[in-house]
Amino acid sequence: MISLDVPTGVDPDTGESSGLAIRADATMTLALPKPGLLTAAGIDRTGRLYLADIGLPAALYAQLGIDVGPLFAAGRIIVLDVTR
């Protein structure tokens, strides 16, 4: 099972689910990792976590006060090392 952005039923902020939720083998999250995917509950449902560049300009991140640095310097998709 592969999920896009966040596994269905998983809260992107907390990683908790209020009922049924997908347990993905892999999740491709977009732009920045959602905080809930990095919690114990989220990691359990996310599987291998990939982060995809969707082309948001660095100026947008800066305007939001987020310093992403050279996040996608190595490529448009990166693997995030999170452990179940």
Helices and strands as residue ranges (DSSP letters): E 2-4, E 26-30, G 35-38, H 40-46, E 48-52, H 58-63, E 77-80
